[in-house]
Amino acid sequence: MDRFAEEVAALMREVAAQEIMPRFRALADHDIEEKEKGDLVTVADRASEIWLTPRLEALLAGSHALGEEATAADPSLMSRLDDDTPLWTIDPVDGTANFVAGKETFGVMLSLIERGEVTRAWIYLPVTDELAVAARGEGTWWHNASGAKRLDAGRSPAEMSAQGASFYVRFMPDGWKSAITAHAEGIGRKSSFLCSAVDYTNVARGNHDFVTYHRMLPWDHAPGSLILSEAGGVIRDMETGMDYAPRNLKGPHLIARDEEGWHRTADAIRVLRGHL
């Protein structure tokens, strides 16, 4: 990692140690709220975002932050996506429902967007102290207790095997929902981590094949999109054929380990959509 990436990674580890992990499996009832039905927020989410925001903005002069919890309180902040001011996206605890349930599948996700393009990304998994870091044009690196290695999500067709898939259809329009659900019935190994930090790093590491999403909120997808694409993976809208961009907030997106796998699965889903 270069110095800039290391400074951000250090902030992620510090906020996890200070605001997140001391509250893991130690939340009181009053520490948990429901922003809307089924959408939880905890004191750890809010405290982490408040801690990270000024520190990230100080790292890059003139930058602003777009945090999940601040935007929930003030939706007008989403307009920051529309100008070219450098923008940090902050998901302080991705997988909040898992965090509340005491499950280990949660993470901290950050990205830097410049002129509408994700240029840097970080995903940190505090329980295992594992970190994915990407910079545009420089690849994705996975850091854990064994050291650092460059990620290659794809394999040659002869080496590919069914690693499993996650099909999230909650926000899908009916036609896409039906087609994806029908396609999923033929997949042997399915999982539902309900955590973008885990989904994206699993695919980027070659441990998972496919994931589908429709609601593309930037703090959920900007970090993973760069981490995946710099590892050789694909994130693309099946309807428009356009690669993910942080200003596109919805669409039936398929993420895959490689180009060939993306086309094979997207084509199968499109055929089903045409017949249903």
LINSUL-V691893 format. One record per pair of residues at least 6 apart in sequence whose ideal C-beta (glycine too) atoms are under 6 Angstrom apart, sorted by the first residue. I is the first residue (numbers start at 1). J is the second residue. D is the distance in whole Angstrom. If there is no record, write none. Layout:
BEGIN
[[I/J/D] [I/J/D]]
END
This chain:
BEGIN
[[1/133/6] [5/133/5] [8/122/6] [9/131/6] [11/55/5] [12/108/5] [12/124/4] [15/48/5] [15/51/5] [15/52/6] [16/126/4] [19/44/6] [19/47/4] [19/48/5] [19/51/6] [20/44/5] [20/48/6] [20/126/6] [21/126/6] [23/44/5] [25/102/5] [31/42/5] [31/43/4] [32/42/5] [32/100/6] [33/41/5] [34/40/6] [35/41/5] [35/72/5] [40/96/5] [40/97/5] [40/100/6] [44/93/6] [45/69/6] [45/92/5] [45/93/5] [45/96/6] [46/69/5] [48/92/4] [49/67/4] [49/69/5] [49/90/5] [49/92/4] [52/90/6] [53/65/5] [53/67/6] [56/65/6] [56/88/5] [57/63/5] [57/65/6] [60/86/6] [63/86/4] [64/80/6] [64/85/6] [64/87/6] [65/88/5] [65/90/6] [66/80/5] [66/87/6] [66/89/5] [67/90/4] [68/91/5] [68/219/5] [70/77/6] [71/77/5] [80/87/6] [81/247/5] [84/115/5] [86/114/5] [87/113/4] [88/112/6] [89/111/5] [89/218/5] [89/219/4] [89/222/5] [90/110/6] [91/109/4] [91/219/4] [93/99/5] [93/106/6] [94/107/5] [94/109/5] [94/195/6] [94/196/6] [94/197/4] [95/105/6] [95/106/4] [95/195/3] [98/105/5] [98/106/5] [98/195/6] [99/106/4] [104/127/4] [105/193/5] [105/195/5] [105/198/5] [106/195/6] [107/123/6] [107/124/6] [107/125/5] [107/197/3] [108/124/5] [109/123/5] [109/197/5] [109/223/4] [110/122/5] [111/118/5] [111/121/4] [111/222/4] [111/223/4] [112/119/5] [112/120/4] [113/246/5] [116/247/6] [118/222/5] [118/225/6] [118/226/4] [118/246/6] [119/136/5] [120/135/5] [121/134/5] [121/223/4] [121/226/4] [121/227/5] [122/133/5] [123/132/5] [123/197/5] [123/201/6] [123/223/5] [124/131/5] [130/144/5] [131/143/4] [132/142/6] [132/201/5] [132/227/5] [133/141/5] [134/140/4] [134/226/5] [134/227/5] [134/230/4] [139/150/5] [139/230/5] [140/151/5] [140/204/6] [140/227/5] [140/230/4] [140/231/4] [141/148/5] [141/150/6] [142/149/6] [142/151/5] [151/204/5] [151/205/6] [151/231/4] [152/232/6] [153/204/5] [153/206/5] [153/231/4] [153/232/5] [153/233/4] [153/257/4] [154/232/5] [154/257/5] [154/258/3] [162/188/6] [163/208/5] [163/209/5] [164/189/4] [164/191/6] [164/208/6] [165/187/5] [165/190/6] [165/209/5] [165/210/4] [166/191/6] [166/192/6] [166/199/6] [166/211/5] [167/180/5] [167/184/4] [167/212/5] [168/212/6] [168/213/6] [169/177/4] [169/180/5] [171/214/4] [171/215/4] [172/214/5] [175/273/5] [176/252/4] [178/276/5] [179/269/5] [179/272/4] [179/273/4] [179/276/6] [180/212/5] [180/269/6] [182/272/5] [183/268/6] [183/269/5] [183/272/6] [193/199/6] [196/220/5] [196/224/6] [199/211/5] [200/224/3] [200/227/6] [200/228/6] [202/208/4] [203/228/6] [203/233/6] [203/255/6] [203/257/6] [204/227/5] [204/228/5] [204/231/4] [204/233/6] [206/257/6] [209/257/6] [210/256/5] [210/265/5] [211/255/5] [212/254/6] [213/253/5] [214/250/6] [214/252/6] [215/250/6] [216/249/5] [216/250/6] [218/246/5] [222/246/5] [225/235/5] [225/244/5] [228/235/6] [233/257/5] [234/256/5] [234/259/6] [234/262/4] [235/244/4] [235/253/6] [235/255/4] [236/243/5] [237/251/4] [237/253/5] [238/252/5] [238/254/5] [238/266/5] [239/251/6] [239/252/5] [254/266/5] [256/262/4]]
END
